[in-house]
């Protein structure tokens, strides 16, 4: 048996009374997307040319993949700029109890933002919004707009979270400035393992200084998601290939501020879900059960304050 397979089985599964293998460590997946290209109006993402992704990604499909791996709940992160898709997701989630929260798409600087926020926040599953390097937006540039900062303060006052999108060096700098101006706002940085530190020494030093500063701020969380990457036409699945980057991020943010997210179904472009999970499960179970438990579900409670909807969902 491959060492990674053995560790995953040993740390993540026990025997049921019937003698079948069942995962012992419950997992909350803090990053999945829901969409349905077969709707009459279609979807803004993914495009038809993406044959891997352009098919319905709905909770029943996700449940079939995820539950056997120990996933007990998931947080949907919006992948559409269409306002009513926030409601579409909430309507889907209302009937699917594996969804414990949603992160919507609203623009804090717009005049209608507060009314939209109030509308969607009436639903307890609505846990925040996503904003960053997505849909032509720029978080850092918006911080010069008083209306945008006021919108972020309204988000914080509502007890909701800001997820960021598509990390780069400028976005990390912007998160420092966001948390300077709105210190009460919880921020989740998505997919940070995908960010390559700058090659130029001065820029790399500034980036690492920003990261260290965010590491001091308890309201900032990081998703250890999108860990796998394509290199020279292949996707390595050996933990040792990714270990130094994971060590760096864990060293900055520690055991209480890291979250598990699969990025399903976008992750299918790198590898099937079980193989995506295997790399981080080996890494975090190697740090012991207490830390693994924090990464796979406990920290998500603090970050998102999600809604328990099934008996098997840990709280």
C-alpha positions in Angstrom: 0.0 0.0 0.0 1.3 3.5 -0.8 2.3 5.4 2.3 -0.2 8.3 1.6 -3.0 5.8 1.1 -2.1 4.0 4.3 -2.0 7.2 6.3 -5.3 8.4 4.9 -7.0 5.1 5.8 -5.4 5.0 9.3 -6.2 8.6 10.2 -9.5 9.0 8.4 -11.4 5.8 8.8 -12.7 3.3 11.3 -14.8 0.2 11.1 -18.5 0.3 11.4 -20.5 -2.4 13.2 -21.1 -4.0 9.9 -17.4 -4.2 9.2 -17.5 -1.5 6.6 -14.9 1.3 6.5 -16.3 4.7 7.5 -14.5 8.0 8.0 -13.9 8.9 11.6 -13.0 12.6 11.2 -15.9 14.8 10.1 -15.1 17.4 7.5 -16.7 20.7 6.6 -15.8 21.7 3.1 -15.7 25.5 3.1 -15.4 26.0 -0.6 -17.7 24.5 -3.3 -19.6 26.0 -6.2 -23.1 25.3 -7.4 -24.3 26.1 -10.9 -26.5 24.6 -13.6 -25.7 25.4 -17.2 -29.0 23.7 -18.3 -31.1 26.6 -16.9 -32.8 28.6 -19.6 -30.7 31.6 -18.7 -27.5 29.5 -18.6 -24.6 30.6 -16.3 -21.9 33.3 -16.5 -19.3 30.7 -15.5 -18.1 28.2 -16.5 -18.0 28.6 -20.3 -19.2 26.0 -22.8 -15.7 25.4 -24.0 -14.7 24.0 -20.6 -15.9 20.4 -21.1 -14.7 19.4 -17.6 -16.9 21.9 -15.8 -19.8 22.7 -18.1 -22.4 20.4 -16.6 -24.7 20.7 -13.6 -22.9 21.0 -10.2 -25.6 20.5 -7.7 -25.8 19.2 -4.1 -27.0 15.7 -5.0 -23.9 15.1 -7.2 -21.6 16.6 -4.6 -23.1 14.5 -1.8 -22.4 11.3 -3.8 -18.8 12.2 -4.0 -18.2 13.8 -0.7 -20.1 11.9 2.0 -18.2 8.6 1.6 -15.0 10.6 2.2 -16.2 12.0 5.6 -17.6 15.3 4.4 -20.6 16.3 6.6 -21.3 19.8 5.3 -20.3 22.3 2.8 -20.2 26.1 2.3 -21.1 27.3 -1.2 -19.1 30.2 -2.6 -20.9 32.1 -5.3 -19.5 32.0 -8.9 -21.9 34.3 -10.6 -22.3 38.1 -10.7 -26.1 37.8 -11.3 -27.9 39.2 -8.3 -30.7 36.7 -8.4 -28.2 33.8 -8.4 -27.7 34.6 -4.7 -31.4 33.7 -4.3 -31.1 30.7 -6.6 -28.4 29.2 -4.4 -30.3 29.9 -1.2 -33.4 28.2 -2.7 -31.3 25.2 -3.7 -29.7 25.1 -0.2 -33.1 25.3 1.5 -33.8 21.8 0.3 -30.3 20.4 0.7 -29.1 20.0 4.3 -25.5 19.2 3.4 -25.2 23.0 2.6 -24.5 24.7 5.9 -23.8 28.2 4.5 -23.4 30.3 1.4 -21.1 33.1 0.5 -22.8 35.4 -2.0 -21.8 38.0 -4.6 -22.6 41.6 -3.8 -20.7 44.8 -4.4 -20.2 46.9 -1.2 -19.6 50.2 -3.0 -23.0 50.2 -4.8 -25.9 52.3 -3.6 -28.2 49.3 -3.4 -25.7 47.2 -1.4 -27.2 47.7 2.1 -30.7 46.8 0.9 -29.4 43.7 -0.9 -27.4 42.7 2.1 -30.4 43.0 4.4 -32.5 41.0 1.9 -30.2 38.0 1.7 -29.0 38.1 5.3 -32.6 37.5 6.4 -31.7 33.9 5.5 -29.4 32.5 8.2 -27.5 30.4 5.5 -26.2 33.6 4.0 -22.8 33.9 5.7 -21.0 36.7 3.7 -19.8 37.9 0.3 -16.8 37.3 -2.0 -14.8 40.1 -3.5 -11.4 40.4 -5.0 -9.6 39.7 -8.3 -12.7 38.3 -10.0 -15.1 39.7 -12.6 -12.7 42.6 -13.3 -12.8 43.8 -9.7 -9.9 45.1 -7.7 -10.3 45.1 -3.9 -7.3 47.4 -3.3 -8.5 50.1 -5.7 -12.0 50.1 -4.1 -10.5 51.0 -0.7 -10.1 54.6 -1.8 -13.9 54.8 -2.1 -15.6 55.8 1.1 -18.9 54.0 0.1 -17.0 50.8 -0.4 -15.4 50.9 3.1 -18.8 51.8 4.6 -20.2 48.7 2.9 -17.5 46.6 4.4 -18.3 48.0 7.8 -22.0 47.1 7.3 -20.9 43.6 6.5 -18.9 43.5 9.7 -21.7 44.9 11.7 -24.0 42.1 10.4 -21.5 39.5 11.7 -20.8 38.3 8.1 -17.5 37.4 6.4 -15.5 38.7 3.4 -14.0 36.0 1.2 -11.4 37.1 -1.2 -10.8 35.8 -4.7 -7.8 34.7 -6.8 -4.9 35.7 -4.6 -2.0 37.7 -5.8 0.6 40.0 -4.1 -1.7 43.1 -4.5 -4.6 41.3 -3.0 -2.6 40.3 0.1 -1.6 44.0 0.5 -5.3 44.9 0.1 -6.3 42.5 2.9 -3.9 44.3 5.2 -5.5 47.6 4.4 -9.0 46.2 4.7 -8.3 44.9 8.2 -6.7 48.2 9.1 -9.8 50.1 8.2 -12.4 47.6 9.3 -10.8 45.6 12.1 -14.0 44.0 13.1 -14.5 42.3 9.7 -13.7 38.6 9.5 -11.7 37.9 6.3 -11.1 34.5 4.6 -8.3 34.4 2.0 -9.2 31.7 -0.5 -6.7 29.4 -2.3 -3.6 31.0 -0.9 -1.4 27.9 -1.8 -1.8 28.9 -5.5 0.0 32.2 -5.0 3.6 32.0 -6.1 5.8 34.5 -4.1 7.4 37.2 -6.3 10.8 36.3 -7.8 12.2 39.8 -7.3 13.7 40.1 -3.8 12.2 43.4 -2.7 8.7 42.5 -3.8 9.0 39.0 -2.2 10.1 40.7 1.1 7.1 43.0 1.0 4.7 40.1 0.3 6.1 38.1 3.2 5.9 41.1 5.5 2.3 41.5 4.6 1.7 37.8 5.2 3.3 38.0 8.6 1.2 41.0 9.5 -2.0 39.2 8.6 -0.7 36.3 10.6 -1.0 38.5 13.7 -4.6 39.4 13.0 -7.0 36.8 14.6 -9.9 37.8 12.3 -8.0 36.7 9.2 -8.4 33.0 8.1 -6.8 31.2 5.2 -8.2 28.3 3.1 -5.5 25.7 2.4 -7.3 25.0 -0.9 -6.2 24.7 -4.5 -3.1 23.0 -3.2 -2.5 20.9 -6.3 -1.0 22.6 -9.4 0.0 21.6 -12.9 3.7 21.5 -13.5 5.2 20.7 -17.0 1.9 19.1 -18.1 1.4 17.0 -15.0 -0.2 17.4 -11.6 2.0 16.0 -8.8 0.1 14.3 -6.0 2.9 13.6 -3.6 2.7 15.6 -0.4 6.4 16.3 -0.4 6.1 18.3 -3.6 3.8 20.8 -1.7 5.1 20.4 1.8 7.4 23.5 2.0 4.6 25.8 0.8 2.1 24.3 3.3 4.7 24.6 6.1 5.2 28.3 5.3 1.5 29.1 5.4 0.9 26.9 8.5 3.9 28.6 10.2 2.3 32.1 9.6 -1.3 31.4 10.4 -1.1 28.5 12.8 -3.5 25.8 13.8 -6.5 28.0 14.6 -6.8 30.0 11.3 -6.5 27.4 8.5 -9.6 26.0 6.8 -10.3 23.1 4.5 -11.8 23.8 1.1 -12.0 21.6 -2.0 -13.0 24.1 -4.6 -15.3 21.5 -6.1 -16.0 21.1 -9.0 -13.4 23.5 -10.2 -10.9 21.1 -8.6 -11.8 18.5 -11.2 -9.5 20.3 -13.5 -6.5 19.1 -11.4 -7.6 15.8 -10.0 -10.7 13.9 -8.7 -12.0 14.9 -5.3 -10.5 12.0 -3.3 -7.0 12.8 -4.6 -7.4 16.5 -3.8 -8.4 15.5 -0.3 -5.6 13.0 0.2 -2.8 15.5 0.0 -4.1 17.8 2.8 -5.4 14.9 4.8 -1.9 13.4 4.9 -0.4 16.8 5.8 -2.8 17.7 8.7 -3.3 14.2 10.2 0.5 14.1 10.4 0.2 17.0 12.9 -2.0 15.0 15.2 -5.8 14.6 15.7 -6.4 17.9 17.5 -4.8 20.0 14.7 -6.5 17.9 12.0 -9.9 18.5 13.7 -9.3 22.2 13.7 -8.4 22.3 10.1 -11.2 20.1 8.8 -14.1 21.6 10.8 -13.5 23.5 14.1 -12.0 26.6 12.5 -14.8 26.8 10.0 -17.2 27.4 12.9 -15.2 30.4 14.1 -14.7 31.8 10.6 -18.2 31.3 9.1 -20.6 30.6 12.1 -22.4 28.2 9.8 -25.7 26.6 10.5 -25.9 23.0 11.7 -28.6 21.2 9.7 -27.9 17.5 10.1 -27.1 15.4 13.2 -23.8 14.3 11.8 -22.5 17.8 11.3 -20.1 18.6 14.2 -20.5 21.6 16.4 
